Every structure is written in structure tokens, then in C-alpha cells.
Amino acid sequence: MPKRANIYNCGQRDSNIYVIESGQIKTQMYARCGKECLLSIFTAGDIFGESSLLGAERSETATAMRTTWVRRIPAARFRAAVADHELMDGFVDYLALRLREQQEVIATMVTMDSEQRLASVLLRLSRKIGKRRSPNVRAIEERITQEELSGMVGTTRSRVGFFLKRFKDAGLVLPTSDPFLVVNEERLAEYVDEVD
């Protein structure tokens, strides 16, 4: 899939589950007013689109963030494969982990202000897709725009820019000439823990 290509769209009937072989996919929903809510970012080895097992229309859109290779598995074939108890156990564990991650996202949306939510999103992204540069530093080498961050945080792009500058001044986000974010994971975690 080329960058920006949709794997499936909201409202579409698609009876497939997808596994990412390489690259990155984002899933997003749109409010009636057109505002985007970025739900999640998936990387190599991740499964997405499992809602097709329900047989309903897609509630989100899945888009390639860069050139991405995905394996499409028909839902019926997937169901037959996970009938093997070992595969079923692994899939249930994966779904439980995804559910826990989504519950944590909901908790931050309800209990934190937008600056704190941005810090939490950056920490989560750095741990999921970041590359370790030193013991406390991770680089989020996938270019994620301020607009995409605002969709994950639930605020405006201008507020995200303002908060990123504050994070740089505080040493949570490190200045770099690279086109991606470099974070001090330890300091960011301390900041998030302080506000919990």
C-alpha cells in the first residue's frame, strides 16, 4: 500500500483482518463536523481490522502512513485458524492488551488536560514506535504531524505546537534537526506520573 492509501474506509463492508508485514497504519474516525480522531497507530506484526469478525460496517478508516505491506486474511479463514486453541489463546491475549491500551487512552482523555494528554501520547508513541538512541532517549522516526497529534489528543494543532515548545523548554522533547520527534523517555514518564 502506498503512503496515504486507505486499506478500508468507515462505512465500508470489509470482511478481512489485516496483519502488517512492514510499515505503519493509522486508524481514524471522523466526527460529523469532519474533525479527525486518530485512534491508533499500528506497526509490523500488529493485527488490525478485527472488527470485521462482527460482520458490521467499518467504524473507522485505516490509512498507510508510509509504504506498507499488509497481509489480508478473510474473516472466515481467520476464524477457522484461531479455532486451534494455541492460536486462540494468543489472539485473546492480543485483544486483551489492545483493550487495556484503549482503556488507558480513555482514562487520560477523561482525567488529564490537553497538555498532559499530549505528554501521555508522546510517551506511548515513543514506546511503541520509537527507536532507542540512548538509555533515556527515543526517536519517533515516523513523521507524525501536529494535526495528527491534535487528533490523538483532542485539541487544536496550535495548542499542540504551543505544548511541544514548552516540552522542548523543559527538556521533555529534545531539539533536533531531524524531521521527527526525539523525546527524553524518563523525563516524559516522570511528567506523566506527576499528573496522574
C-alpha positions, -999 to 999 in steps of 0.1 A, spaced: 0 0 0 14 34 -9 16 62 17 -18 77 23 -37 48 7 -68 36 26 -69 -1 33 -106 3 42 -130 32 48 -155 40 75 -190 27 65 -175 1 42 -183 -36 45 -150 -55 45 -147 -90 58 -110 -91 62 -85 -89 90 -51 -74 83 -16 -81 96 12 -56 90 43 -71 75 62 -38 73 53 -1 75 27 17 96 -11 21 95 -32 46 114 -69 42 121 -91 72 125 -127 82 128 -144 114 118 -169 134 138 -200 147 119 -183 181 117 -154 165 99 -128 166 127 -105 137 128 -99 115 158 -67 94 153 -75 61 172 -43 42 169 -10 36 150 -1 0 141 33 -13 131 49 -45 118 34 -76 134 2 -58 145 -33 -70 136 -60 -45 128 -94 -46 113 -106 -73 137 -140 -57 140 -147 -74 107 -154 -105 128 -186 -88 139 -198 -87 103 -208 -50 105 -197 -19 86 -163 -5 94 -165 23 121 -130 36 113 -108 43 83 -73 26 81 -46 45 62 -10 38 53 14 63 70 41 52 46 46 25 21 32 -5 39 29 -42 32 -1 -59 47 -14 -94 46 -52 -96 41 -69 -126 58 -106 -133 51 -125 -133 85 -139 -168 79 -104 -181 73 -91 -163 103 -119 -178 125 -110 -213 112 -73 -207 120 -79 -195 156 -101 -225 163 -67 -240 171 -66 -234 209 -30 -222 208 -38 -195 182 -70 -186 200 -51 -180 233 -26 -158 215 -54 -138 198 -73 -134 230 -42 -121 248 -36 -97 219 -72 -84 221 -69 -81 259 -38 -60 255 -55 -38 229 -85 -33 252 -62 -23 281 -44 2 259 -78 17 248 -89 19 284 -58 38 293 -64 62 264 -100 68 276 -87 74 312 -62 100 300 -89 117 279 -112 120 309 -87 128 337 -60 149 320 -59 183 304 -47 186 268 -11 193 277 -9 162 299 -27 141 273 0 152 247 27 141 271 10 108 275 5 103 238 42 111 231 53 86 258 30 59 244 42 66 208 79 66 218 75 32 235 55 17 206 73 30 175 103 49 189 139 38 183 162 40 214 190 64 209 205 63 244 193 49 277 167 77 282 162 89 247 138 76 220 133 90 185 98 87 169 112 83 134 78 82 117 68 117 108 36 124 128 22 158 121 9 183 147 -25 178 131 -23 140 137 -12 146 173 -41 170 178 -64 143 166 -49 119 192 -50 144 220 -84 160 213 -71 196 210 -61 221 182 -30 219 161 -19 253 175 -22 241 211 -1 210 202 26 234 188 25 255 219 28 225 242 57 210 221 76 242 226 70 240 263 81 204 263 113 214 245 120 242 270 115 216 298 138 190 282 109 165 276 113 168 239 148 173 226 157 197 198 169 180 166 175 188 130 156 156 121 120 159 108 108 137 137 103 139 175 131 129 199 119 125 235 135 121 269 115 90 278 125 91 315 116 128 320 84 124 299 74 94 321 81 114 353 60 143 339 31 119 331 34 102 365 33 136 383 0 145 369 -17 110 374 
